[in-house]
C-alpha cells in the first residue's frame, strides 16, 4: 500500500522517513517501508499477515495506483489514496470527489471472487459511494465469460470492461466481448451468421453430442438442429449473459412452442414465467450491475423478435401464439429462404 498511519497522521510512502514507525490504518499492525531505485515506495505488511488490506499488492498494482492518482489530480478530482472507511472496513485504492459526491476507484490486478466483489460493492452501496473497477494486465489474457460478466459495468451507458493501462498510463474500455452464438468473429452479415451457426449446430449434434444437445434434438424423427427455425439464430451480437450459447436456449423455447396448440394464450402475467422455464437459463453471475434488469431485458428482446417474426402477438390481456415456428425440410431449403430475404422481418425491429 502507498499510505500508512504515522505519528502525525497518514503518510505517503514516497514522503515517509526511514527509521520511523508506521502502521496499517486497517489492522494497526506495524508495516515496513519499502523503497528502492527500481521500486515504487510502498508499505508492506510483515510476512504471514492476515490483513485483507495486504492482498494483491503487485508491482503493477502499485504503479497503477500512483498513475491513477496523477490522472485524477490532473482532472481536478481531489483524489485521496487508500482512504480507510471504518464503517465498511474497506479501503478503495482511490477516493475521488466529483462535483459534490465521492466516487471510489479500484484497480484490480489480483484474482477476486464474485462473492468478494459483490461484498465490496455492497459496502460502497451502503455508503452511497459509486465505484468503478479498473482491471489490470492479468485480466487481459483469456478472460472467461464468467469473469467478463463479473466485472461488466456501464461505461457511457453501454456494457463494457474498464482497464487501466500502466504502459500508457490511461484508462481503456473494452467492448469486444459481445458475440453471436457459436461464432468467434464479429461484424458478419446476417446470412453468413446463419450459415456458420448451422454448421456449428450440425457439428455439435453429430460429433460428440452432449446430453443437452441430444435432448434438444430428441423427437421422432430426430430433429436435425441445423434446419431449426430462423428465430433460433441470434443475429445481433450480445454481451455474455448465459453460461451456454443463447441459440441453445432459443432452440429449447422453440421446441416447447411446437408442443402448444395453435392460438395458445398466455395471460400477461404468465408469459415471462413460461419463457423462463421453457429452456435452461444458466445466467452468468454479474457483480457490478443489476442482474435482474439484464435478465428481463434479454427476455423482452427475444419476445420482440418473436413478435416481429409473426410467431407471437400481443393482445389486450396477454400473448397469443400466432404461428408455430417453422422447421425447414433441409439445410439447403433454409439457406435458399435466407438468400431470398427470409431474415428481413427481424431487421424491421432495429
Ligand atoms: Zn493491515
Boltz pocket constraint, residues with backbone or C-beta under 6 A from the ligand:
constraints:
  - pocket:
      binder: B
      contacts: [[A, 24], [A, 25], [A, 26], [A, 27], [A, 28], [A, 29], [A, 45], [A, 51], [A, 52], [A, 53], [A, 54]]
      max_distance: 6.0
